[in-house]
Amino acid sequence: MATPTDGRMPALYLSHGAPPLADDPVWPGELAAWASALPHPKAILVVSAHWEEAPLAIGATTTLPLVYDFWGFPEHYYQVTYEAPGAPALAEDVRKLLRAAGHPVQDVPDRGLDHGAYVPLVEMFPAADVPVLQVSLPTLEPGALFEIGRRLAPLRDEGVLIVGSGFFTHNLAALRHAGDGPPSWSAEFDDWGQRALDAQDVDALLDFEHAAPAGRLAHPRTEHFAPLFVTLGAAESDLGSQRSIIDGFWMGLAKRSIQLG
């Protein structure tokens, strides 16, 4: 892995896929190559689309159980393990940073890693040797999440890799009516999102439901786009470095994944 030149870890937003991501012929290799080019993190802080709880909740910090939060898949997907160490010191840093800024924090010590966290981590850090902490989305309001990211930004200087895990477009119901190739709403939103990121147009991104073409169709519920705002807030000083590491589509959904810093 690379060594950071300034001691600061990047911040990521990734499209995490469903459990069958592991069987895709391309995507796991893209995630693995991405991780191999990153500085080696001291710890990983994950905010996933699949854990909403207010006030912001800090998950397990010792043994990390997996949350198999999906239904109807073949049995082997429920046998996946990921025995990464917990990150109690990181949890304490998160508490201090957020409480100092007036953000309430709670502990949910039996809450493990959901598939938005462990599915990509299995591909990116298969040795499971980096401490991991997952925290909840306490709201879906973009500006509030951006501010939380700002408050967590100092962790990057301590070697923490901040990861927002969602999906760049996410409307499973509409996919049932899609033909071959990505549906127009997914392709149009992905194109708009790339251009907004390249332009560092944070205001447009925060107002994506109104500013983006097919914004409400690409995200009829916004939890899969919401982790992006934590990432953007945590990397506000590095917006100019933003680049898409992974793009394209998976089952019609945009799998755009970005790095800042």
C-alpha positions in Angstrom: 0.0 0.0 0.0 1.0 3.6 -0.5 2.2 5.9 2.2 0.4 9.3 2.7 2.7 12.2 1.9 1.1 14.5 4.4 0.0 11.9 7.0 -3.7 12.4 6.3 -5.8 9.5 5.1 -8.2 9.9 2.2 -12.0 9.8 2.7 -14.1 7.5 0.5 -17.6 7.1 -0.7 -18.3 3.7 -2.2 -21.2 1.9 -3.7 -21.2 -1.3 -1.7 -23.3 -3.8 -3.6 -25.4 -6.6 -2.3 -23.9 -9.9 -1.0 -23.6 -11.3 -4.6 -21.0 -8.6 -5.3 -18.4 -11.2 -4.4 -19.5 -13.3 -7.4 -19.2 -10.4 -9.9 -16.3 -10.9 -12.4 -15.1 -7.3 -12.2 -16.2 -5.4 -9.2 -14.3 -7.2 -6.4 -11.0 -6.7 -8.3 -11.8 -3.0 -8.6 -12.3 -2.7 -4.9 -9.2 -4.7 -4.1 -7.0 -2.6 -6.5 -8.4 0.5 -4.9 -7.5 -0.6 -1.4 -4.0 -1.7 -2.5 -3.3 1.9 -3.7 -4.5 3.5 -0.4 -2.2 4.3 2.5 -2.6 1.6 5.1 -5.2 2.8 7.6 -4.8 2.5 11.4 -8.5 2.1 11.6 -11.6 2.3 9.5 -14.7 4.3 10.3 -17.8 3.3 8.3 -21.1 5.0 7.9 -23.5 2.7 6.0 -26.8 3.3 4.4 -28.2 0.3 6.3 -28.0 1.7 9.8 -30.2 4.6 10.7 -30.5 5.4 14.3 -30.7 8.7 16.2 -28.9 10.1 18.0 -25.8 8.9 16.3 -25.0 5.5 17.5 -21.6 3.9 18.0 -21.6 0.1 17.3 -19.6 -2.7 18.7 -16.0 -1.9 19.8 -14.7 -5.4 20.8 -16.0 -8.4 19.0 -17.7 -7.4 15.7 -20.6 -9.6 14.8 -22.0 -9.4 11.3 -25.5 -8.3 10.6 -27.0 -10.4 7.8 -29.5 -7.7 6.9 -30.9 -9.3 3.7 -33.4 -11.9 2.9 -34.0 -14.6 0.2 -30.3 -15.2 -0.8 -28.6 -18.6 -1.0 -27.3 -19.9 2.3 -23.6 -19.4 1.6 -24.1 -15.6 1.8 -25.1 -16.0 5.4 -21.9 -18.0 6.1 -19.5 -15.1 5.3 -17.3 -14.0 8.1 -15.1 -11.0 8.7 -13.3 -11.1 12.0 -11.7 -7.6 12.1 -10.7 -6.2 15.4 -12.8 -3.6 17.1 -11.7 0.0 17.5 -12.5 1.2 21.1 -10.0 4.1 20.9 -11.6 5.3 17.7 -15.0 5.1 19.3 -13.8 7.3 22.2 -12.4 9.9 19.7 -15.7 9.9 17.8 -17.6 10.5 21.1 -15.3 13.4 22.0 -15.4 15.1 18.6 -19.1 15.0 18.3 -20.1 15.8 21.8 -17.7 18.8 21.8 -19.7 20.1 18.9 -23.0 19.5 20.6 -23.9 16.3 18.7 -25.5 13.7 21.0 -24.0 10.2 20.8 -25.2 6.9 22.1 -23.5 3.4 22.4 -25.1 0.3 20.9 -22.4 -2.2 21.9 -24.1 -5.3 20.4 -24.6 -3.8 16.9 -22.2 -5.3 14.4 -21.2 -4.6 10.8 -24.0 -4.7 8.3 -23.6 -5.7 4.7 -22.9 -2.1 3.7 -19.8 -2.3 5.8 -18.5 -5.9 5.6 -19.3 -6.7 2.0 -16.9 -4.1 0.5 -14.4 -4.6 3.4 -14.1 -8.3 2.6 -12.9 -7.4 -0.9 -10.8 -4.4 0.1 -9.1 -5.6 3.3 -9.5 -9.4 3.2 -6.9 -10.0 5.9 -9.4 -8.3 8.4 -6.4 -6.9 10.2 -7.5 -3.3 10.4 -9.7 -2.2 13.4 -13.2 -1.2 12.2 -15.9 0.9 13.8 -19.4 1.5 12.3 -21.6 4.4 13.3 -25.2 5.1 12.4 -26.8 7.7 10.2 -28.6 9.8 12.7 -30.5 11.7 10.0 -30.9 11.8 6.2 -30.7 15.6 6.1 -27.7 16.4 3.8 -26.5 19.5 5.6 -26.6 17.9 9.0 -24.6 14.9 7.7 -22.1 17.2 6.0 -21.5 18.9 9.4 -21.0 15.6 11.1 -18.4 14.8 8.5 -16.7 18.1 9.2 -16.5 17.2 12.9 -15.0 13.8 12.2 -12.4 15.2 9.7 -9.5 15.4 12.3 -9.6 11.6 12.5 -8.1 11.5 9.1 -4.9 13.1 10.5 -4.8 10.1 13.0 -4.7 7.5 10.2 -8.4 6.8 10.1 -10.0 5.9 6.8 -13.5 7.4 6.7 -15.8 5.5 4.5 -19.3 6.4 3.5 -21.0 3.3 2.1 -24.1 3.6 0.0 -25.0 3.3 -3.7 -24.8 6.2 -6.2 -28.3 5.3 -7.5 -30.7 3.1 -5.7 -34.2 2.3 -6.8 -34.8 -1.5 -6.8 -38.5 -1.2 -7.5 -38.0 0.7 -10.7 -35.4 -1.8 -11.9 -38.1 -4.4 -12.3 -39.4 -2.5 -15.3 -36.0 -1.7 -16.8 -34.8 -3.3 -20.0 -31.2 -4.0 -21.1 -28.5 -1.6 -19.9 -28.9 1.0 -17.2 -32.3 2.8 -17.1 -32.2 6.4 -18.2 -32.9 7.7 -14.7 -29.8 5.9 -13.3 -27.6 7.0 -16.2 -28.7 10.6 -16.1 -28.3 10.9 -12.3 -24.9 9.3 -12.5 -23.7 11.8 -15.2 -25.1 14.7 -13.2 -23.4 13.5 -10.0 -20.1 13.1 -11.7 -20.2 16.6 -13.1 -21.3 18.1 -9.8 -18.5 16.4 -8.0 -15.9 17.5 -10.6 -17.2 21.0 -10.3 -17.0 20.8 -6.4 -20.6 22.0 -6.4 -21.4 21.0 -2.9 -24.6 23.1 -2.8 -26.0 21.3 -5.8 -25.1 17.9 -4.2 -26.7 18.8 -0.9 -29.9 19.8 -2.9 -29.7 16.7 -5.2 -33.4 15.8 -4.8 -34.3 19.0 -6.6 -31.1 19.9 -8.6 -30.5 16.5 -10.2 -32.4 15.0 -13.2 -34.5 12.2 -11.9 -33.2 12.8 -8.4 -36.2 11.4 -6.7 -36.4 8.5 -9.0 -32.7 7.6 -8.6 -33.2 7.8 -4.8 -36.9 7.5 -3.8 -35.6 7.2 -0.3 -32.2 8.9 0.2 -30.4 6.6 2.6 -28.0 5.3 0.0 -26.9 8.7 -1.1 -26.7 10.1 2.4 -23.3 8.7 3.4 -21.7 10.8 0.6 -22.4 13.9 2.7 -20.4 12.6 5.7 -17.5 11.8 3.3 -17.7 15.3 1.7 -17.8 17.0 5.1 -14.8 15.0 6.3 -12.9 15.9 3.2 -14.1 19.5 2.7 -10.5 20.7 2.5 -9.7 18.2 -0.3 -12.7 18.7 -2.6 -10.4 19.6 -5.4 -8.7 16.2 -5.3 -12.0 14.3 -5.8 -11.8 11.5 -8.4 -14.0 8.6 -9.3 -12.1 5.4 -8.7 -14.9 3.1 -9.8 -17.7 3.8 -12.3 -20.1 2.0 -14.5 -23.3 0.1 -13.5 -24.2 -3.1 -11.7 -27.7 -4.5 -12.4 -28.7 -1.0 -13.7 -27.4 0.9 -10.6 -24.6 3.4 -10.8 -21.6 2.0 -8.8 -19.7 5.3 -8.8 -17.2 5.3 -5.9 -15.0 8.3 -5.1 -11.9 9.2 -3.2 -10.9 12.6 -1.8 -7.5 13.3 -0.6 
